[in-house]
Amino acid sequence: DITKVDIIDNSHMSGTNYVSAVAVYKNGKPERKLFRRYNLDLDKNDDYAAMYEVITRRYQKEDNRPDLLLVDGGKGQVSTALRALKSIEVDIPVAGIVKDDKHRTRGLINQKGKELELNKRSNEYFLLVRMQDDVHNYSLDHQQARSKKTTLRSVFDNVKGLGPARQRALLDKYKSISNIKL
């Protein structure tokens, strides 16, 4: 009986500012207070390394474990998730969310690599799409905020004597870095 499902999504900006997010659903409803974001320090574009890191960090604690773990991706992401869980000696069923060539949810892939097609008019399909959209937006929001912060930090770090208060004041007045550059 599956009551708690975690779904994981990774996000990055051209291989930088890697983040991962976990959305938690209980009995088909989002538990937003349990959603979590993870900053990842990867030096290259590696979705598998990101997946491995967030899974090993999250599931070492028993209180975080779901009845089912969904990962955004196919066979590679599922096998990476299983390898990460095995490394910390945790047994959680894993399935991957497979997308079509237009990046729309097509089905699930089980731990044995078999794809399960979903009825696109079923409640289960709509729930899966909603879950996938939730975690994707949650990770993307965090990734964009992190990218903005590091971009601002790198530009302002080169200005001697410009502290956080003055940086905020400049951004409040000019609204963007490009306006300050003019």
Sine and cosine of phi, psi and omega as CSV:
sin_phi,cos_phi,sin_psi,cos_psi,sin_omega,cos_omega
0.00,0.00,0.87,-0.50,-0.05,-1.00
-0.99,-0.15,0.91,-0.42,0.05,-1.00
-0.92,-0.40,-0.51,0.86,-0.02,-1.00
-0.87,-0.49,0.82,-0.57,0.01,-1.00
-0.82,-0.57,0.76,-0.64,0.16,-0.99
-0.97,-0.24,0.62,-0.79,0.07,-1.00
-0.78,-0.63,0.74,-0.67,-0.09,-1.00
-0.91,-0.40,0.66,-0.75,0.08,-1.00
-0.65,-0.76,0.65,-0.76,0.06,-1.00
-0.96,-0.26,0.48,-0.88,0.05,-1.00
-0.57,-0.82,0.53,-0.85,0.05,-1.00
-0.38,-0.92,0.23,-0.97,0.04,-1.00
-0.91,-0.42,0.99,-0.17,-0.01,-1.00
0.77,0.64,0.68,0.74,0.04,-1.00
0.99,0.11,0.05,1.00,0.04,-1.00
-0.89,-0.46,0.25,-0.97,0.01,-1.00
0.79,0.62,0.75,0.66,0.01,-1.00
-0.91,0.42,0.73,-0.69,0.12,-0.99
-0.68,-0.73,0.30,-0.96,0.10,-1.00
-0.67,-0.74,0.48,-0.88,0.02,-1.00
-0.72,-0.69,0.51,-0.86,0.06,-1.00
-0.82,-0.58,0.84,-0.54,0.12,-0.99
-0.97,-0.23,0.64,-0.77,-0.05,-1.00
-0.89,-0.45,0.77,-0.64,0.05,-1.00
-0.86,-0.51,0.72,-0.69,0.09,-1.00
-0.86,-0.51,0.82,-0.58,-0.03,-1.00
0.78,0.62,0.63,0.78,0.07,-1.00
0.99,0.16,0.12,0.99,-0.02,-1.00
-0.85,-0.52,0.63,-0.78,-0.01,-1.00
-0.93,0.38,0.67,-0.74,0.11,-0.99
-0.95,-0.32,0.98,0.19,-0.15,-0.99
-0.86,0.51,-0.51,0.86,0.02,-1.00
-0.92,0.38,-0.27,0.96,0.02,-1.00
-0.99,-0.17,-0.11,0.99,0.06,-1.00
-0.88,0.48,0.60,-0.80,0.00,-1.00
-0.68,-0.73,0.51,-0.86,0.07,-1.00
-0.88,-0.48,0.55,-0.83,-0.02,-1.00
-0.76,-0.65,0.78,-0.62,0.15,-0.99
-1.00,0.07,0.74,-0.67,-0.02,-1.00
-0.87,-0.49,0.68,-0.74,0.02,-1.00
-0.97,-0.26,1.00,0.09,0.04,-1.00
-0.94,-0.35,0.61,-0.79,-0.03,-1.00
-0.99,-0.12,0.12,0.99,0.02,-1.00
-0.44,-0.90,0.18,-0.98,0.01,-1.00
-0.98,0.21,0.99,-0.13,-0.07,-1.00
-0.61,-0.79,1.00,-0.02,-0.03,-1.00
-0.88,0.48,-0.58,0.82,-0.01,-1.00
-0.92,0.39,-0.68,0.74,0.03,-1.00
-0.90,0.44,-0.62,0.78,0.04,-1.00
-0.89,0.45,-0.72,0.69,0.01,-1.00
-0.87,0.49,-0.72,0.70,-0.01,-1.00
-0.87,0.49,-0.73,0.68,-0.04,-1.00
-0.89,0.46,-0.74,0.67,-0.07,-1.00
-0.92,0.39,-0.60,0.80,0.00,-1.00
-0.92,0.38,-0.70,0.71,-0.01,-1.00
-0.92,0.38,-0.58,0.82,0.03,-1.00
-0.93,0.36,-0.69,0.72,-0.11,-0.99
-0.96,0.27,-0.68,0.73,-0.20,-0.98
-0.99,-0.11,0.17,0.99,0.13,-0.99
-0.93,0.37,-0.47,0.89,0.02,-1.00
-1.00,-0.01,0.75,-0.67,-0.05,-1.00
-0.90,0.43,-0.54,0.84,-0.09,-1.00
-0.95,0.32,-0.18,0.98,-0.01,-1.00
-1.00,-0.09,0.01,1.00,-0.19,-0.98
-0.99,0.12,0.76,-0.64,0.02,-1.00
-1.00,-0.03,0.09,-1.00,0.12,-0.99
-0.99,0.15,-0.41,0.91,0.01,-1.00
-0.51,-0.86,0.67,-0.74,0.07,-1.00
-0.92,-0.39,0.84,-0.54,0.08,-1.00
-0.96,-0.27,0.73,-0.69,0.05,-1.00
-0.89,-0.47,0.55,-0.83,0.01,-1.00
-0.99,0.14,0.98,-0.21,0.00,-1.00
0.54,-0.84,-0.06,-1.00,-0.10,-1.00
-0.98,-0.22,-0.60,-0.80,-0.09,-1.00
-0.83,0.56,-0.69,0.73,-0.03,-1.00
-0.88,0.47,-0.70,0.71,0.00,-1.00
-0.93,0.37,-0.63,0.78,0.02,-1.00
-0.90,0.43,-0.72,0.70,-0.01,-1.00
-0.93,0.38,-0.55,0.84,0.08,-1.00
-0.91,0.41,-0.67,0.74,0.03,-1.00
-0.88,0.47,-0.70,0.72,0.01,-1.00
-0.90,0.43,-0.65,0.76,0.03,-1.00
-0.90,0.43,-0.66,0.75,0.02,-1.00
-0.91,0.42,-0.69,0.73,0.02,-1.00
-0.90,0.44,-0.66,0.76,0.01,-1.00
-0.89,0.45,-0.61,0.79,-0.04,-1.00
-0.90,0.44,-0.43,0.90,0.03,-1.00
-0.95,-0.31,0.21,0.98,0.06,-1.00
0.84,0.55,0.76,0.65,0.03,-1.00
-0.84,-0.54,0.69,-0.73,-0.01,-1.00
-0.91,-0.42,0.97,-0.22,0.06,-1.00
-0.77,-0.64,0.75,-0.67,0.08,-1.00
-0.89,0.47,0.63,-0.77,-0.05,-1.00
-0.80,-0.60,0.63,-0.78,0.14,-0.99
-0.65,-0.76,0.49,-0.87,0.02,-1.00
-0.95,-0.30,0.54,-0.84,0.04,-1.00
-0.99,-0.11,0.90,-0.44,-0.08,-1.00
-0.99,-0.12,0.66,-0.75,0.00,-1.00
-0.92,-0.40,0.37,-0.93,0.04,-1.00
-1.00,0.05,-0.08,-1.00,-0.05,-1.00
-0.93,0.36,-0.18,0.98,0.07,-1.00
-0.97,-0.23,0.26,0.97,0.05,-1.00
0.90,0.43,0.53,0.85,0.08,-1.00
-0.96,-0.29,0.53,-0.85,-0.02,-1.00
-0.86,0.51,0.79,-0.61,-0.01,-1.00
-0.94,-0.35,-0.63,0.78,-0.05,-1.00
-0.01,-1.00,-0.25,-0.97,0.03,-1.00
-0.89,-0.47,0.46,-0.89,0.11,-0.99
-0.86,-0.51,0.77,-0.63,-0.06,-1.00
-1.00,0.07,-0.02,-1.00,-0.07,-1.00
-0.91,0.42,-0.35,0.94,0.00,-1.00
-1.00,-0.05,0.06,1.00,0.03,-1.00
1.00,0.06,0.14,0.99,0.01,-1.00
-1.00,0.02,0.77,-0.63,0.01,-1.00
-1.00,0.09,0.71,-0.70,0.02,-1.00
-0.93,-0.36,0.92,-0.40,0.02,-1.00
-0.95,0.30,0.55,-0.83,0.02,-1.00
-0.91,-0.42,0.59,-0.81,0.11,-0.99
-0.94,0.33,0.90,-0.44,-0.09,-1.00
-0.94,0.34,0.00,1.00,0.07,-1.00
-0.93,-0.35,0.07,1.00,-0.07,-1.00
-1.00,0.08,0.41,-0.91,0.07,-1.00
-0.88,0.47,-0.59,0.81,0.00,-1.00
-0.89,0.45,-0.65,0.76,0.02,-1.00
-0.89,0.45,-0.73,0.68,-0.02,-1.00
-0.91,0.42,-0.59,0.81,0.07,-1.00
-0.91,0.42,-0.70,0.71,0.01,-1.00
-0.87,0.49,-0.69,0.72,0.02,-1.00
-0.90,0.44,-0.67,0.74,0.01,-1.00
-0.90,0.44,-0.67,0.74,0.03,-1.00
-0.89,0.46,-0.70,0.71,-0.01,-1.00
-0.90,0.44,-0.68,0.74,0.04,-1.00
-0.90,0.44,-0.67,0.74,0.01,-1.00
-0.85,0.53,-0.80,0.60,-0.07,-1.00
-0.93,0.36,-0.58,0.82,0.02,-1.00
-0.90,0.44,-0.74,0.67,0.00,-1.00
-0.90,0.43,-0.62,0.79,0.01,-1.00
-0.90,0.44,-0.70,0.71,0.01,-1.00
-0.95,0.32,-0.63,0.78,-0.01,-1.00
-0.91,0.42,-0.67,0.75,0.05,-1.00
-0.85,0.52,-0.69,0.72,-0.01,-1.00
-0.93,0.38,-0.66,0.75,0.00,-1.00
-0.89,0.45,-0.67,0.74,-0.01,-1.00
-0.92,0.40,-0.64,0.77,0.04,-1.00
-0.90,0.43,-0.66,0.75,0.01,-1.00
-0.92,0.40,-0.66,0.75,0.03,-1.00
-0.89,0.45,-0.68,0.73,0.00,-1.00
-0.89,0.46,-0.69,0.73,-0.01,-1.00
-0.89,0.45,-0.71,0.71,-0.02,-1.00
-0.95,0.32,-0.54,0.84,0.05,-1.00
-0.91,0.42,-0.72,0.69,0.02,-1.00
-0.89,0.45,-0.68,0.74,-0.03,-1.00
-0.88,0.48,-0.69,0.73,-0.06,-1.00
-0.93,0.37,-0.58,0.82,0.02,-1.00
-0.94,0.33,-0.73,0.68,-0.06,-1.00
-0.97,0.26,-0.42,0.91,-0.01,-1.00
-0.89,0.46,-0.41,0.91,-0.03,-1.00
-0.99,0.14,-0.08,1.00,-0.03,-1.00
-0.98,-0.22,0.94,-0.35,-0.04,-1.00
-0.91,0.42,0.73,-0.68,0.06,-1.00
0.99,0.10,0.08,1.00,-0.02,-1.00
-0.99,-0.16,0.98,-0.21,-0.04,-1.00
-1.00,-0.02,0.00,-1.00,-0.06,-1.00
-0.86,0.51,-0.65,0.76,-0.03,-1.00
-0.90,0.43,-0.69,0.72,0.00,-1.00
-0.93,0.37,-0.59,0.81,0.05,-1.00
-0.87,0.50,-0.74,0.68,0.02,-1.00
-0.88,0.48,-0.68,0.73,-0.01,-1.00
-0.87,0.49,-0.68,0.73,0.03,-1.00
-0.89,0.45,-0.70,0.71,0.01,-1.00
-0.92,0.39,-0.59,0.80,0.05,-1.00
-0.89,0.46,-0.65,0.76,-0.04,-1.00
-0.97,0.25,-0.72,0.70,-0.13,-0.99
-0.99,-0.15,-0.21,0.98,0.10,-0.99
0.95,0.30,-0.34,0.94,0.03,-1.00
-0.34,-0.94,0.32,-0.95,0.04,-1.00
-0.90,0.45,-0.65,0.76,-0.04,-1.00
-0.89,0.45,-0.56,0.83,0.05,-1.00
-0.94,0.35,-0.56,0.83,0.04,-1.00
-0.93,0.38,-0.63,0.78,-0.02,-1.00
-0.90,0.44,-0.51,0.86,0.00,-1.00
-0.92,0.39,0.00,0.00,0.00,0.00
